[in-house]
């Protein structure tokens, strides 16, 4: 890699500016590479990773359901503990008592002239490892039990815009049961918004247009969702907090205070169930009323109408709400030089049913890495930093195991953790790492040294190639940002900025609550597992035939994550190189300022349309159609504090990166210790103890899941969401708070640069 870049630099000799840029990048790579990569060590590591063995592990780990509270869930924890110990690790299990409801009985029926009962269980196929009915039925965890009867209304994806459209169509969901399709927004948002709009029950179905027969042949013939399949999941409101819903912000331990099911803010109040598209077809066909807008229509052979239905629907869910035990398996290898600095790697081990692609694809990678690192230790190698491997429990219901562990060990983790590296699902395709953006360079340097088995190019080259296509993609939201990233991707000497993280897996407690830098790794994009996600069909058979034949990409994940762990553990220099982080921040600051301007302009235009009766004049008089609610007028908002902070960050990042490249390798031991201490906790300067508005558990001021969108990230969330939701004073307040966080990061960088350049 290095030689190739230097050759490139010589060819570019007459190009002046470009050459200087490439040489700087090559120097950065040189120092980083000497500090980070040990090719012989990594070859030895790779030699221990066996796809065949990983496949055998997956076969065992997926032969029974592994959800929280199931007997096999505990077996997996004990089996994983024995594996870690066999690999030579110092390992133990940490247990937490968490609220986890188990379904007892449930029913969805169409009453009236043509009565119909929803199946609520998935048809067994001969590829399914267990006899019928040994798994959880149709279920979403932390819905509100209930027994309700009411007419049905179709709400499309059940997101905010859909309720606005319904209101304009003159349809209210108050006192009704709603039916929403999966997709667009996070699962838990659908029943929450239904509840907020006065609905008394919620059904969620998988439309074949999104992940069924419109997409591919259905299982077992192909990978897509069969008619009887449905998606389980959690509807716990993790945009408020993750972990045990009764102990937000505290460990779920004996004798600790707990909320009750009734007072826990992230447990829903209305009964909710997922149903298959075979069943949804019957319920949707019962709807009368207006034909829905074109973008509300799915792939079922019916006319999609909004409702309400003439016949009533009966929905009943009853669960058992006792505390259950989750089992985190924690394994450790003590560092030789910096034992008080930790590199943590994790993946969960609980599934909704058999959980092959989710989570065992990532879990067997984690195990393969643990075996390979164990073998290196047995051959005499010791990591400089302490390495912790964690096999989490209870991820599926609400990141329970990882969040409780992060809350339990918060002070120690904040003092010691260099980086948390997560994975979860995995499939054939492209490498992606998402997370703390000051680690973009670190991610790229590892990806450049991993070879894609299909193309023999590096996984970095494939990743860069894919990013270059994004600006031309009609679906790309921010073209300017996509162009910026594509430009970096096209320049082999430039760092590709990684994307930011919201929530949806076990990094959340570390990143969002504690401010510890985190990365989430995955291969994906060439295999379709959406159709079996959280169903009984996510099995060994499905994974080995359609998702990763030969376990090649699961092994590749092990090699990628393993290299990150080894390099993070052995680096004598900090891993952050924040220039591309600073560039991303500058872009986000531009985005929020543009958001305010766009909203101001739209509100002005809409006020004119309302005054001139434009909506009334363009409405079809035979249909109910109300004008939209008037948008709030946007006052003048001063973004200068954010602009100033972004500029300071940018300057500090440039100075630091250059100083690290120039002086990092030759630093005295004393200065190196000072530098490492400053950079160890620098990412925590981006947090604010009071947290985000209405959700104090979320302390990161740069990254958070969208309160109204779910898993997906909102960057500069305090500012962005206040603008989106028209809380102008709060926007002003969080402009100040966010700017302060960025300035604290920049000040820490300046201090670190002074250590690098000082006399
Ligand atoms: Zn998962």
Boltz pocket constraint, residues with backbone or C-beta under 6 A from the ligand:
constraints:
  - pocket:
      binder: B
      contacts: [[A, 348], [A, 350], [A, 358], [A, 359], [A, 395], [A, 424], [A, 425], [A, 504]]
      max_distance: 6.0
